[in-house]
Each structure stands twice: as structure tokens, then as C-alpha cells.
Amino acid sequence: MSAIREQRAKWQDPGFYQEREAIDAFLALPVEQRKVVREVIMAFARAGEVDEPSGTDGRKTR
């Protein structure tokens, strides 16, 4: 008999606790404040894309 088993979510890993805490805090914010936080995150993401070298296929390397 085979069983279906759910994989352990990354969020349950203690190494991701800070990220989980930040996401939970973000989701608790009012909609307008979440929009501002999202804009800040996207600005950091865009700035990071400029700073990172591209691989030979044109995609960003990490």
C-alpha cells in the first residue's frame, strides 16, 4: 500500500524562522502599508539585479 506524504515545508525549517517572522509581520499590516513594503522590496530586488553579474545565458547568477 502506498502512502501520500507531504514534504516538510521550508518554513518549518528553523533556518527560515526570520523569513517566516517577516512574512507573518508583513501579512498583519494594513493593505496600504503592505503596498509600501512591497514597493521597497521590489526596489531592492531591482537594485540587486543591476549589481549581479549575468551568466553566459543572460540570466542572473546567484
C-alpha distances in whole Angstrom, upper triangle without the diagonal:
4,7,10,13,16,19,22,25,28,30,28,29,33,34,34,36,39,38,35,39,41,38,38,42,42,40,43,46,48,47,50,50,46,48,51,48,46,49,50,47,47,51,49,46,49,51,49,48,52,52,49,50,48,46,47,45,47,44,44,43,41
4,7,10,13,15,18,21,24,26,25,26,30,31,31,32,36,34,32,36,37,35,35,39,39,37,40,43,45,44,47,47,43,45,47,44,43,46,46,43,43,47,45,43,45,48,45,45,48,48,45,46,44,42,43,41,43,40,40,39,38
4,6,10,12,15,18,21,23,22,23,26,28,28,29,32,31,29,32,34,32,32,35,36,34,36,39,41,41,44,43,40,42,44,41,40,43,43,40,41,44,43,40,43,45,43,42,46,46,43,44,43,41,43,41,42,39,39,38,36
4,7,10,13,15,18,20,19,21,24,26,25,27,30,28,26,29,31,28,29,32,32,30,33,36,38,37,40,40,36,38,41,38,36,39,40,37,37,41,39,37,40,42,39,39,43,43,40,41,40,38,40,38,39,36,36,35,33
4,6,9,12,15,17,16,17,21,22,22,23,26,25,23,26,28,26,26,30,30,28,31,34,36,35,39,38,34,36,38,36,34,37,38,34,35,38,37,35,38,40,37,37,41,41,38,39,38,37,39,37,38,34,34,33,31
4,6,8,12,13,12,14,18,19,18,20,23,21,19,22,24,22,22,26,26,24,27,30,32,32,35,34,30,33,35,32,30,34,34,30,31,35,33,31,34,36,34,34,38,38,35,37,35,34,37,35,35,32,31,30,28
4,6,9,11,11,12,15,16,16,18,21,19,17,21,23,21,21,25,25,24,27,29,32,31,34,33,30,32,33,30,29,32,32,29,30,33,31,29,32,34,31,31,35,35,32,33,32,31,34,32,33,29,28,27,25
4,6,8,7,8,12,13,12,14,17,16,14,18,20,18,19,22,23,22,24,27,30,30,33,31,28,30,32,28,27,31,30,27,28,31,29,28,31,32,30,30,34,33,31,33,32,31,34,33,33,29,28,27,24
4,5,6,7,11,12,10,12,15,13,11,15,16,15,15,19,19,19,21,24,27,26,29,27,24,26,28,25,23,27,27,23,25,28,26,24,28,29,27,27,31,31,28,31,30,30,32,31,31,27,26,25,22
4,5,5,9,9,7,9,12,10,9,13,14,13,15,18,18,18,21,23,26,26,28,26,23,25,26,23,22,25,24,21,22,25,23,21,25,26,24,25,28,27,25,27,27,27,30,29,29,25,23,22,19
4,5,8,8,6,7,10,8,6,10,11,10,11,14,15,15,17,20,23,23,26,24,21,23,24,21,20,23,23,20,22,24,22,21,25,26,24,25,29,28,26,29,29,29,32,31,31,27,25,24,21
4,6,8,7,8,11,11,9,11,14,13,13,17,18,18,19,22,25,26,29,26,24,26,27,24,24,27,26,23,25,28,26,25,29,30,27,29,32,31,30,32,32,32,35,34,34,30,28,27,23
4,5,6,7,11,11,10,12,15,15,15,18,19,20,22,24,28,28,30,28,25,28,28,25,24,28,26,23,25,28,25,24,28,29,26,27,31,29,28,30,30,30,33,32,32,29,26,25,21
4,5,5,9,10,10,11,14,15,15,17,19,20,21,24,27,28,30,27,25,28,28,24,25,28,26,23,26,28,25,25,28,29,26,28,31,30,28,31,31,31,35,34,34,30,28,26,22
4,6,8,9,10,12,13,14,16,18,19,20,22,24,27,28,30,27,24,27,27,23,23,26,24,21,23,25,22,22,25,25,23,25,28,26,24,27,28,28,31,31,31,27,24,22,19
4,6,5,6,9,10,11,12,14,15,17,19,20,24,25,26,23,21,23,24,20,20,23,21,18,21,23,20,19,23,24,21,23,26,25,23,26,27,27,31,30,29,26,23,22,18
4,5,5,6,9,10,10,12,14,15,17,19,22,24,25,22,20,23,23,19,20,23,21,19,22,24,21,21,25,25,23,25,28,27,26,29,30,31,34,34,33,29,26,25,22
4,5,5,6,9,10,11,12,14,15,17,21,22,23,20,18,21,20,17,18,20,18,16,19,21,18,19,22,22,20,23,26,25,24,27,29,30,33,33,31,28,25,24,20
4,5,5,6,9,10,10,12,14,16,19,20,21,18,16,18,18,14,15,18,16,13,16,18,16,16,20,20,18,21,24,23,22,25,26,27,31,30,29,25,22,22,18
4,5,5,6,9,10,11,12,15,18,19,21,18,16,19,19,16,16,19,18,16,18,21,19,19,22,23,22,24,27,26,25,29,29,30,34,32,31,28,25,25,21
4,6,5,6,9,10,11,13,17,18,20,17,15,18,18,15,16,19,18,16,19,21,19,20,23,24,23,25,28,27,27,30,31,33,36,35,34,30,27,27,24
4,5,5,6,9,10,11,15,16,17,14,12,15,15,11,12,15,14,12,15,17,16,16,20,21,20,22,25,24,24,28,29,30,34,33,31,28,25,25,22
4,5,5,6,9,10,13,14,16,13,11,14,14,11,11,15,14,12,15,17,16,16,20,21,20,22,25,25,25,28,29,30,34,32,30,27,25,25,22
4,5,5,6,9,12,14,16,14,12,15,16,13,14,17,17,15,18,21,20,20,23,25,24,26,29,29,29,32,32,34,37,36,34,31,28,28,26
4,5,5,7,10,12,14,11,10,14,14,11,13,16,15,14,17,19,19,20,23,24,23,26,28,28,29,32,33,35,38,37,35,32,29,29,27
4,5,5,9,10,11,9,6,10,11,8,9,13,12,11,14,17,16,17,20,21,21,23,26,26,27,30,31,33,36,35,32,29,27,28,25
4,5,8,9,11,10,7,11,13,11,11,15,15,14,16,19,19,19,22,24,24,25,28,29,29,32,33,34,38,36,34,30,29,29,27
4,7,9,11,10,9,12,14,12,14,17,17,17,19,21,22,22,25,26,27,28,31,32,32,35,36,38,41,39,37,34,32,33,30
4,6,8,6,6,10,10,9,11,14,15,15,17,19,20,21,23,25,25,27,29,30,31,34,35,37,41,39,37,33,31,32,30
4,6,5,6,9,10,11,12,15,16,17,18,20,21,22,24,26,27,29,31,32,33,36,37,39,42,40,38,35,33,35,33
4,6,5,6,9,10,10,13,14,15,16,18,20,21,22,24,26,27,29,30,31,35,35,37,40,38,36,33,31,33,31
4,5,5,7,9,10,11,13,15,16,17,19,20,21,23,25,26,28,29,31,34,35,37,40,38,35,33,31,33,32
4,5,5,6,9,10,11,12,14,15,17,18,20,21,23,25,26,27,29,32,33,36,39,37,35,32,30,31,30
4,5,5,6,9,10,10,12,14,15,16,18,20,21,22,25,26,27,30,31,33,36,34,32,29,27,29,27
4,6,5,6,9,10,11,12,14,15,16,18,20,21,23,25,26,29,29,32,35,33,30,28,26,28,27
4,5,5,6,9,10,11,13,14,15,17,19,20,22,23,25,28,29,32,35,33,30,28,26,28,26
4,5,5,6,9,10,11,12,14,15,17,19,20,21,23,26,27,30,33,32,29,26,24,25,24
4,5,5,6,9,10,10,12,14,15,16,19,20,21,24,25,27,30,29,26,23,21,23,22
4,5,5,6,9,10,10,12,14,15,17,19,20,23,24,27,30,28,25,23,21,23,22
4,5,5,6,9,10,11,12,14,16,17,19,22,23,26,29,28,25,23,21,22,21
4,5,5,6,9,10,10,12,15,15,16,20,21,24,27,26,23,20,18,19,18
4,5,5,6,9,10,11,13,14,15,19,19,22,25,24,21,18,16,18,17
4,5,5,6,9,10,11,13,14,18,19,22,25,24,21,19,17,19,18
4,5,5,6,9,10,11,12,16,17,20,24,23,20,18,15,16,15
4,5,5,6,9,10,11,14,15,18,21,20,17,14,12,14,13
4,5,5,7,9,10,13,14,17,20,19,16,14,12,14,14
4,5,5,7,9,12,14,17,20,20,17,15,13,15,14
4,5,5,6,10,12,15,18,18,15,13,10,11,11
4,5,5,8,9,12,15,15,12,10,7,10,10
4,6,8,9,13,16,16,13,12,10,12,13
4,7,10,13,16,17,14,13,10,11,11
4,6,10,13,14,11,10,7,7,8
4,7,10,11,9,9,6,7,9
4,7,8,5,5,4,6,9
4,5,5,6,6,6,9
4,6,7,9,9,13
4,6,9,10,13
4,7,9,13
4,6,10
4,7
4
